[in-house]
């Protein structure tokens, strides 16, 4: 038998993909050209952008935009979970109400819905909460002054309701698909153990469904951030898009103020994407990652050599596979 120490590690060279290399070079050249156009063109007015990026009015608009995004997603998630559970109910009334809600809010444009929310004060002079067809009233409010003395805060509430209720219709289908992804046998086993329907949902179904629900919900959150730019239809005039547009028209320089809005949207979106990544990682524990190996060519070669060296050092391989060997 030959000496195992003389076994040479095979240095396998993968086939070079010239098409991929040429594509990467072309993409890099185009990216450099775009970057050069952004930097060298004086019409972008980058000086104005950096001087006003942290302006007081802009920062206040960013906070209002974040408040709209968070509030609308909280309302949307609440409505989505409620509607998804109602859709799974054995009660036909609950199923039909949930179906009608989803049908209406998914079937009409969000911009049209926001316009209607802004016209609530025109449709109803007062809003009364009580028992229908009786004289019993709990309280009455003026729809144009939900927050006394501050019209914009009232419009904020309407914008929040419009965004949240619309989002709830879309998220409800995501939640329902996540709940349906859990094997029905697990629900049956939990019921056989004596768990109630609510306990099965809380302890068995929802923890497993979160892996399916979280990724699209994260995408919907990012989408909601950008959808807040439509709340001027209510009209709510304190969001980032409206404020930067107003300042741009006032200064007769719309482009740099649009860039300020773009930068802030990109910053917030990047933070949300990082948060989404870690939440997905948390709920994806124990699930095999099906992503493609991202090691470089040098890294893969080094990995192969280290594996071959480890196999040779273990003494479990033979130069001649037909030689019988008993350790």
Secondary structure by P-SEA (a helix, b strand, c coil): cccccccccccccccccaaaaaaaaaaaaaaaaaaaaaccccccaaaaaaaccccaaaaaaaaaaaaaaaaaaaaaaaaaaaaaaaaacccaaaaaaaaaaaaacccccaaaaaaaaaacccccccccccccccccccccccccccccccaaaaaaaaaaaaaaaaaaaaaaaaaaaaaaaccaaaaaaaaaacccaaaaaaccccccccccccaaaaaaaaaaaaaccccccccccccaaaaaaaaaaaaccaaaaaaaaaaaaaaaaaaaaaaaaaaaaaaaccccccccccccaaaaaaaaaaaaaaaaaaccccccccccccc
